[in-house]
Amino acid sequence: MKRGVRNQARWGLVPFWSKDGTAAFNTINAKAETVATSPAYREPWKRRRCLVPADWFYEWKKIDEKTKQPYAISLKGGELFAFAGLWDTWKDKATGQELQT
């Protein structure tokens, strides 16, 4: 993604070095304490940062061992806000198709 170019990307980071492009569900939340050193986030942290616009997000409260309750959180006035994000491009070696996440 070059600056000023709008591209759609799939949610969840798939690192460029992923073998099969399926790491996305384990890489949704980067922790500030490890983002610069974690293999999945290290390169995007250096060169591929972005803002992710949102008008709400979910937090989950653990009710019991097997149950979590989702809570949608938004600003009082409903305004947009942004999360810090990382992006990467994964390329399928078999087809050459690129996936931006």
Order of alpha helices (4+ residues) and beta strands (2+ residues): alpha-beta-beta-beta-beta-beta-beta
